[in-house]
Amino acid sequence: MAAPLEELSRHCRAVTEGDLTARAASSSVAEIDQVARTHNEMLHSLSELLRHERDFTANASHPCAPRSPACSSPWRRASPRTTTPGCGPC
């Protein structure tokens, strides 16, 4: 039982050091497998959340970026003369 726990511990240390691609492997102990699966699901959710945050930051960091709130409101789309300094019409 010590070996599967040591392997899970190594995996957790890799995640702690920033490796969000590390996934815990299954073992021969059902309870440890359950913890490993839950941990892997948590990492998947965290990775998706971080990806969405990066996408949002990339799109919202410029007022004329696609899908940014500044360009997606109906009143800005309705007026072709609306511009943001340094940009063309949104």
N, CA, C and O atoms as CSV, one atom per row, in Angstrom:
chain,resi,resn,atom,element,x,y,z
A,1,MET,N,N,0.823,-1.193,0.000
A,1,MET,CA,C,0.000,0.000,0.000
A,1,MET,C,C,0.864,1.252,0.000
A,1,MET,O,O,0.401,2.310,-0.426
A,2,ALA,N,N,2.085,1.163,0.458
A,2,ALA,CA,C,2.956,2.334,0.516
A,2,ALA,C,C,3.340,2.831,-0.879
A,2,ALA,O,O,3.398,4.040,-1.108
A,3,ALA,N,N,3.601,1.925,-1.801
A,3,ALA,CA,C,4.043,2.327,-3.141
A,3,ALA,C,C,2.986,3.180,-3.870
A,3,ALA,O,O,3.340,4.221,-4.424
A,4,PRO,N,N,1.711,2.780,-3.890
A,4,PRO,CA,C,0.719,3.636,-4.555
A,4,PRO,C,C,0.585,5.016,-3.905
A,4,PRO,O,O,0.393,6.014,-4.599
A,5,LEU,N,N,0.687,5.072,-2.581
A,5,LEU,CA,C,0.614,6.362,-1.905
A,5,LEU,C,C,1.836,7.222,-2.228
A,5,LEU,O,O,1.714,8.435,-2.398
A,6,GLU,N,N,2.999,6.607,-2.314
A,6,GLU,CA,C,4.204,7.349,-2.675
A,6,GLU,C,C,4.097,7.891,-4.094
A,6,GLU,O,O,4.519,9.016,-4.364
A,7,GLU,N,N,3.536,7.099,-5.001
A,7,GLU,CA,C,3.352,7.546,-6.380
A,7,GLU,C,C,2.371,8.726,-6.428
A,7,GLU,O,O,2.625,9.706,-7.128
A,8,LEU,N,N,1.282,8.645,-5.711
A,8,LEU,CA,C,0.314,9.740,-5.661
A,8,LEU,C,C,0.964,10.984,-5.056
A,8,LEU,O,O,0.718,12.101,-5.511
A,9,SER,N,N,1.783,10.788,-4.042
A,9,SER,CA,C,2.494,11.908,-3.420
A,9,SER,C,C,3.454,12.570,-4.410
A,9,SER,O,O,3.544,13.797,-4.447
A,10,ARG,N,N,4.173,11.779,-5.212
A,10,ARG,CA,C,5.070,12.336,-6.237
A,10,ARG,C,C,4.274,13.164,-7.247
A,10,ARG,O,O,4.690,14.250,-7.650
A,11,HIS,N,N,3.149,12.637,-7.633
A,11,HIS,CA,C,2.276,13.352,-8.566
A,11,HIS,C,C,1.840,14.696,-7.967
A,11,HIS,O,O,1.878,15.722,-8.646
A,12,CYS,N,N,1.437,14.685,-6.723
A,12,CYS,CA,C,0.997,15.924,-6.067
A,12,CYS,C,C,2.132,16.936,-5.982
A,12,CYS,O,O,1.903,18.135,-6.147
A,13,ARG,N,N,3.342,16.473,-5.729
A,13,ARG,CA,C,4.496,17.391,-5.697
A,13,ARG,C,C,4.740,18.001,-7.075
A,13,ARG,O,O,5.084,19.179,-7.176
A,14,ALA,N,N,4.567,17.219,-8.128
A,14,ALA,CA,C,4.738,17.752,-9.485
A,14,ALA,C,C,3.724,18.860,-9.750
A,14,ALA,O,O,4.059,19.884,-10.344
A,15,VAL,N,N,2.498,18.656,-9.312
A,15,VAL,CA,C,1.460,19.674,-9.477
A,15,VAL,C,C,1.818,20.909,-8.663
A,15,VAL,O,O,1.669,22.033,-9.142
A,16,THR,N,N,2.284,20.709,-7.446
A,16,THR,CA,C,2.691,21.822,-6.590
A,16,THR,C,C,3.782,22.656,-7.244
A,16,THR,O,O,3.834,23.872,-7.063
A,17,GLU,N,N,4.651,22.006,-8.001
A,17,GLU,CA,C,5.733,22.703,-8.693
A,17,GLU,C,C,5.278,23.332,-10.003
A,17,GLU,O,O,6.091,23.915,-10.720
A,18,GLY,N,N,3.985,23.222,-10.327
A,18,GLY,CA,C,3.440,23.910,-11.493
A,18,GLY,C,C,3.096,23.049,-12.684
A,18,GLY,O,O,2.659,23.578,-13.706
A,19,ASP,N,N,3.274,21.751,-12.595
A,19,ASP,CA,C,2.968,20.868,-13.729
A,19,ASP,C,C,1.497,20.467,-13.680
A,19,ASP,O,O,1.137,19.479,-13.040
A,20,LEU,N,N,0.647,21.240,-14.361
A,20,LEU,CA,C,-0.782,20.928,-14.364
A,20,LEU,C,C,-1.139,19.851,-15.375
A,20,LEU,O,O,-2.308,19.488,-15.504
A,21,THR,N,N,-0.149,19.334,-16.096
A,21,THR,CA,C,-0.424,18.240,-17.030
A,21,THR,C,C,-0.189,16.886,-16.382
A,21,THR,O,O,-0.560,15.856,-16.945
A,22,ALA,N,N,0.423,16.877,-15.205
A,22,ALA,CA,C,0.685,15.611,-14.505
A,22,ALA,C,C,-0.639,14.996,-14.074
A,22,ALA,O,O,-1.502,15.686,-13.530
A,23,ARG,N,N,-0.793,13.735,-14.309
A,23,ARG,CA,C,-2.006,13.026,-13.898
A,23,ARG,C,C,-1.602,11.807,-13.083
A,23,ARG,O,O,-0.616,11.134,-13.386
A,24,ALA,N,N,-2.375,11.542,-12.056
A,24,ALA,CA,C,-2.116,10.389,-11.195
A,24,ALA,C,C,-2.551,9.112,-11.915
A,24,ALA,O,O,-3.612,9.064,-12.538
A,25,ALA,N,N,-1.728,8.100,-11.820
A,25,ALA,CA,C,-2.030,6.807,-12.440
A,25,ALA,C,C,-2.879,5.968,-11.489
A,25,ALA,O,O,-2.884,6.182,-10.276
A,26,SER,N,N,-3.584,5.024,-12.065
A,26,SER,CA,C,-4.374,4.124,-11.222
A,26,SER,C,C,-3.441,3.132,-10.534
A,26,SER,O,O,-2.319,2.886,-10.978
A,27,SER,N,N,-3.935,2.582,-9.454
A,27,SER,CA,C,-3.147,1.616,-8.684
A,27,SER,C,C,-4.006,0.391,-8.426
A,27,SER,O,O,-5.083,0.246,-9.004
A,28,SER,N,N,-3.538,-0.474,-7.572
A,28,SER,CA,C,-4.297,-1.680,-7.252
A,28,SER,C,C,-5.177,-1.494,-6.009
A,28,SER,O,O,-5.814,-2.443,-5.550
A,29,VAL,N,N,-5.209,-0.289,-5.474
A,29,VAL,CA,C,-5.988,-0.020,-4.265
A,29,VAL,C,C,-7.164,0.905,-4.638
A,29,VAL,O,O,-6.962,2.037,-5.075
A,30,ALA,N,N,-8.372,0.406,-4.458
A,30,ALA,CA,C,-9.570,1.134,-4.892
A,30,ALA,C,C,-9.675,2.521,-4.275
A,30,ALA,O,O,-10.019,3.478,-4.968
A,31,GLU,N,N,-9.387,2.642,-3.002
A,31,GLU,CA,C,-9.515,3.937,-2.330
A,31,GLU,C,C,-8.506,4.951,-2.868
A,31,GLU,O,O,-8.827,6.129,-3.028
A,32,ILE,N,N,-7.297,4.492,-3.143
A,32,ILE,CA,C,-6.281,5.386,-3.703
A,32,ILE,C,C,-6.659,5.768,-5.128
A,32,ILE,O,O,-6.460,6.911,-5.540
A,33,ASP,N,N,-7.203,4.814,-5.883
A,33,ASP,CA,C,-7.675,5.117,-7.234
A,33,ASP,C,C,-8.767,6.181,-7.213
A,33,ASP,O,O,-8.791,7.062,-8.073
A,34,GLN,N,N,-9.657,6.106,-6.249
A,34,GLN,CA,C,-10.730,7.092,-6.142
A,34,GLN,C,C,-10.150,8.490,-5.894
A,34,GLN,O,O,-10.583,9.464,-6.510
A,35,VAL,N,N,-9.175,8.580,-4.994
A,35,VAL,CA,C,-8.523,9.864,-4.719
A,35,VAL,C,C,-7.785,10.351,-5.964
A,35,VAL,O,O,-7.843,11.537,-6.290
A,36,ALA,N,N,-7.097,9.458,-6.656
A,36,ALA,CA,C,-6.368,9.834,-7.870
A,36,ALA,C,C,-7.320,10.340,-8.945
A,36,ALA,O,O,-7.037,11.354,-9.583
A,37,ARG,N,N,-8.437,9.660,-9.160
A,37,ARG,CA,C,-9.425,10.104,-10.157
A,37,ARG,C,C,-9.975,11.479,-9.807
A,37,ARG,O,O,-10.090,12.348,-10.671
A,38,THR,N,N,-10.315,11.671,-8.539
A,38,THR,CA,C,-10.861,12.960,-8.102
A,38,THR,C,C,-9.814,14.058,-8.282
A,38,THR,O,O,-10.132,15.163,-8.719
A,39,HIS,N,N,-8.582,13.748,-7.946
A,39,HIS,CA,C,-7.500,14.719,-8.107
A,39,HIS,C,C,-7.315,15.081,-9.581
A,39,HIS,O,O,-7.144,16.254,-9.915
A,40,ASN,N,N,-7.347,14.079,-10.460
A,40,ASN,CA,C,-7.207,14.327,-11.893
A,40,ASN,C,C,-8.373,15.161,-12.422
A,40,ASN,O,O,-8.171,16.045,-13.254
A,41,GLU,N,N,-9.580,14.891,-11.951
A,41,GLU,CA,C,-10.735,15.690,-12.362
A,41,GLU,C,C,-10.579,17.141,-11.901
A,41,GLU,O,O,-10.904,18.071,-12.640
A,42,MET,N,N,-10.083,17.326,-10.684
A,42,MET,CA,C,-9.851,18.668,-10.167
A,42,MET,C,C,-8.823,19.398,-11.039
A,42,MET,O,O,-9.011,20.571,-11.362
A,43,LEU,N,N,-7.750,18.722,-11.418
A,43,LEU,CA,C,-6.739,19.340,-12.271
A,43,LEU,C,C,-7.303,19.696,-13.633
A,43,LEU,O,O,-6.972,20.745,-14.186
A,44,HIS,N,N,-8.147,18.838,-14.179
A,44,HIS,CA,C,-8.781,19.142,-15.465
A,44,HIS,C,C,-9.636,20.401,-15.340
A,44,HIS,O,O,-9.560,21.287,-16.191
A,45,SER,N,N,-10.444,20.486,-14.293
A,45,SER,CA,C,-11.288,21.668,-14.084
A,45,SER,C,C,-10.447,22.921,-13.894
A,45,SER,O,O,-10.768,23.974,-14.445
A,46,LEU,N,N,-9.382,22.815,-13.125
A,46,LEU,CA,C,-8.503,23.954,-12.901
A,46,LEU,C,C,-7.844,24.396,-14.202
A,46,LEU,O,O,-7.758,25.593,-14.476
A,47,SER,N,N,-7.384,23.451,-14.997
A,47,SER,CA,C,-6.767,23.782,-16.283
A,47,SER,C,C,-7.750,24.488,-17.197
A,47,SER,O,O,-7.388,25.461,-17.859
A,48,GLU,N,N,-8.989,24.015,-17.243
A,48,GLU,CA,C,-10.020,24.662,-18.057
A,48,GLU,C,C,-10.308,26.075,-17.559
A,48,GLU,O,O,-10.442,27.002,-18.357
A,49,LEU,N,N,-10.402,26.239,-16.246
A,49,LEU,CA,C,-10.638,27.554,-15.669
A,49,LEU,C,C,-9.511,28.515,-16.035
A,49,LEU,O,O,-9.771,29.658,-16.411
A,50,LEU,N,N,-8.276,28.068,-15.930
A,50,LEU,CA,C,-7.134,28.912,-16.288
A,50,LEU,C,C,-7.130,29.231,-17.779
A,50,LEU,O,O,-6.775,30.343,-18.171
A,51,ARG,N,N,-7.520,28.273,-18.610
A,51,ARG,CA,C,-7.596,28.525,-20.060
A,51,ARG,C,C,-8.642,29.582,-20.357
A,51,ARG,O,O,-8.399,30.488,-21.155
A,52,HIS,N,N,-9.813,29.477,-19.720
A,52,HIS,CA,C,-10.866,30.481,-19.921
A,52,HIS,C,C,-10.401,31.853,-19.447
A,52,HIS,O,O,-10.692,32.864,-20.085
A,53,GLU,N,N,-9.684,31.889,-18.335
A,53,GLU,CA,C,-9.176,33.161,-17.816
A,53,GLU,C,C,-8.177,33.782,-18.793
A,53,GLU,O,O,-8.220,34.985,-19.048
A,54,ARG,N,N,-7.273,32.954,-19.343
A,54,ARG,CA,C,-6.314,33.474,-20.327
A,54,ARG,C,C,-7.034,33.983,-21.570
A,54,ARG,O,O,-6.691,35.044,-22.091
A,55,ASP,N,N,-8.028,33.239,-22.050
A,55,ASP,CA,C,-8.797,33.670,-23.221
A,55,ASP,C,C,-9.506,34.987,-22.948
A,55,ASP,O,O,-9.491,35.892,-23.784
A,56,PHE,N,N,-10.126,35.095,-21.781
A,56,PHE,CA,C,-10.835,36.318,-21.433
A,56,PHE,C,C,-9.855,37.489,-21.375
A,56,PHE,O,O,-10.132,38.559,-21.917
A,57,THR,N,N,-8.719,37.289,-20.723
A,57,THR,CA,C,-7.734,38.359,-20.599
A,57,THR,C,C,-7.231,38.783,-21.969
A,57,THR,O,O,-7.072,39.977,-22.223
A,58,ALA,N,N,-6.981,37.840,-22.841
A,58,ALA,CA,C,-6.499,38.169,-24.180
A,58,ALA,C,C,-7.543,38.939,-24.964
A,58,ALA,O,O,-7.199,39.872,-25.690
A,59,ASN,N,N,-8.808,38.573,-24.835
A,59,ASN,CA,C,-9.867,39.222,-25.596
A,59,ASN,C,C,-10.327,40.532,-24.976
A,59,ASN,O,O,-10.765,41.432,-25.692
A,60,ALA,N,N,-10.235,40.652,-23.668
A,60,ALA,CA,C,-10.736,41.852,-23.000
A,60,ALA,C,C,-9.652,42.897,-22.791
A,60,ALA,O,O,-9.954,44.010,-22.359
A,61,SER,N,N,-8.408,42.575,-23.084
A,61,SER,CA,C,-7.333,43.515,-22.803
A,61,SER,C,C,-7.281,44.654,-23.808
A,61,SER,O,O,-6.600,45.649,-23.562
A,62,HIS,N,N,-7.962,44.542,-24.908
A,62,HIS,CA,C,-7.995,45.589,-25.926
A,62,HIS,C,C,-9.447,45.925,-26.217
A,62,HIS,O,O,-10.251,45.022,-26.446
A,63,PRO,N,N,-9.804,47.217,-26.213
A,63,PRO,CA,C,-11.218,47.583,-26.375
A,63,PRO,C,C,-11.823,47.165,-27.702
A,63,PRO,O,O,-13.045,47.057,-27.799
A,64,CYS,N,N,-11.021,46.927,-28.727
A,64,CYS,CA,C,-11.573,46.512,-30.018
A,64,CYS,C,C,-11.346,45.031,-30.289
A,64,CYS,O,O,-11.517,44.565,-31.415
A,65,ALA,N,N,-10.967,44.304,-29.266
A,65,ALA,CA,C,-10.751,42.875,-29.439
A,65,ALA,C,C,-12.080,42.191,-29.712
A,65,ALA,O,O,-13.116,42.629,-29.212
A,66,PRO,N,N,-12.061,41.129,-30.495
A,66,PRO,CA,C,-13.311,40.397,-30.737
A,66,PRO,C,C,-13.932,39.953,-29.423
A,66,PRO,O,O,-13.236,39.524,-28.503
A,67,ARG,N,N,-15.213,40.061,-29.352
A,67,ARG,CA,C,-16.013,39.626,-28.214
A,67,ARG,C,C,-15.774,40.455,-26.954
A,67,ARG,O,O,-16.242,40.072,-25.882
A,68,SER,N,N,-15.066,41.570,-27.049
A,68,SER,CA,C,-14.895,42.369,-25.842
A,68,SER,C,C,-16.190,43.117,-25.562
A,68,SER,O,O,-16.922,43.436,-26.499
A,69,PRO,N,N,-16.491,43.402,-24.319
A,69,PRO,CA,C,-17.726,44.118,-23.990
A,69,PRO,C,C,-17.829,45.462,-24.697
A,69,PRO,O,O,-18.934,45.892,-25.025
A,70,ALA,N,N,-16.703,46.140,-24.942
A,70,ALA,CA,C,-16.740,47.444,-25.594
A,70,ALA,C,C,-17.249,47.360,-27.021
A,70,ALA,O,O,-17.836,48.321,-27.517
A,71,CYS,N,N,-17.041,46.243,-27.689
A,71,CYS,CA,C,-17.454,46.116,-29.084
A,71,CYS,C,C,-18.685,45.246,-29.265
A,71,CYS,O,O,-19.241,45.187,-30.362
A,72,SER,N,N,-19.112,44.587,-28.236
A,72,SER,CA,C,-20.232,43.669,-28.422
A,72,SER,C,C,-21.571,44.283,-28.046
A,72,SER,O,O,-22.613,43.669,-28.272
A,73,SER,N,N,-21.561,45.486,-27.476
A,73,SER,CA,C,-22.845,46.075,-27.105
A,73,SER,C,C,-23.572,46.544,-28.363
A,73,SER,O,O,-22.929,46.993,-29.312
A,74,PRO,N,N,-24.884,46.449,-28.385
A,74,PRO,CA,C,-25.657,46.800,-29.580
A,74,PRO,C,C,-25.458,48.251,-30.020
A,74,PRO,O,O,-25.425,48.523,-31.220
A,75,TRP,N,N,-25.327,49.181,-29.086
A,75,TRP,CA,C,-25.192,50.577,-29.497
A,75,TRP,C,C,-23.879,50.841,-30.206
A,75,TRP,O,O,-23.826,51.725,-31.062
A,76,ARG,N,N,-22.809,50.111,-29.888
A,76,ARG,CA,C,-21.534,50.299,-30.592
A,76,ARG,C,C,-21.606,49.676,-31.981
A,76,ARG,O,O,-21.030,50.222,-32.922
A,77,ARG,N,N,-22.287,48.565,-32.131
A,77,ARG,CA,C,-22.407,47.933,-33.446
A,77,ARG,C,C,-23.299,48.762,-34.355
A,77,ARG,O,O,-23.123,48.762,-35.574
A,78,ALA,N,N,-24.253,49.465,-33.768
A,78,ALA,CA,C,-25.209,50.220,-34.567
A,78,ALA,C,C,-24.594,51.481,-35.152
A,78,ALA,O,O,-25.105,52.001,-36.144
A,79,SER,N,N,-23.527,51.983,-34.578
A,79,SER,CA,C,-22.921,53.221,-35.035
A,79,SER,C,C,-21.565,52.946,-35.676
A,79,SER,O,O,-20.596,52.687,-34.964
A,80,PRO,N,N,-21.474,52.997,-37.014
A,80,PRO,CA,C,-20.198,52.720,-37.667
A,80,PRO,C,C,-19.158,53.796,-37.395
A,80,PRO,O,O,-17.976,53.570,-37.653
A,81,ARG,N,N,-19.547,54.942,-36.891
A,81,ARG,CA,C,-18.614,56.038,-36.629
A,81,ARG,C,C,-17.978,55.930,-35.236
A,81,ARG,O,O,-17.069,56.695,-34.914
A,82,THR,N,N,-18.444,54.997,-34.418
A,82,THR,CA,C,-17.895,54.848,-33.084
A,82,THR,C,C,-16.498,54.270,-33.172
A,82,THR,O,O,-16.300,53.189,-33.726
A,83,THR,N,N,-15.543,54.978,-32.637
A,83,THR,CA,C,-14.166,54.483,-32.651
A,83,THR,C,C,-13.554,54.613,-31.269
A,83,THR,O,O,-14.026,55.376,-30.427
A,84,THR,N,N,-12.529,53.877,-31.064
A,84,THR,CA,C,-11.737,53.961,-29.859
A,84,THR,C,C,-10.386,54.506,-30.262
A,84,THR,O,O,-9.852,54.096,-31.293
A,85,PRO,N,N,-9.802,55.426,-29.481
A,85,PRO,CA,C,-8.496,55.978,-29.887
A,85,PRO,C,C,-7.503,54.860,-30.223
A,85,PRO,O,O,-7.328,53.906,-29.465
A,86,GLY,N,N,-6.868,55.011,-31.375
A,86,GLY,CA,C,-5.890,54.024,-31.804
A,86,GLY,C,C,-6.493,52.857,-32.565
A,86,GLY,O,O,-5.769,51.971,-33.018
A,87,CYS,N,N,-7.810,52.848,-32.709
A,87,CYS,CA,C,-8.486,51.744,-33.403
A,87,CYS,C,C,-9.331,52.286,-34.534
A,87,CYS,O,O,-9.623,53.479,-34.609
A,88,GLY,N,N,-9.710,51.387,-35.400
A,88,GLY,CA,C,-10.700,51.728,-36.390
A,88,GLY,C,C,-12.079,51.564,-35.768
A,88,GLY,O,O,-12.193,51.382,-34.556
A,89,PRO,N,N,-13.116,51.625,-36.573
A,89,PRO,CA,C,-14.472,51.397,-36.019
A,89,PRO,C,C,-14.577,50.006,-35.415
A,89,PRO,O,O,-14.043,49.042,-35.964
A,90,CYS,N,N,-15.251,49.907,-34.306
A,90,CYS,CA,C,-15.440,48.599,-33.669
A,90,CYS,C,C,-16.569,47.865,-34.339
A,90,CYS,O,O,-16.890,46.742,-33.953
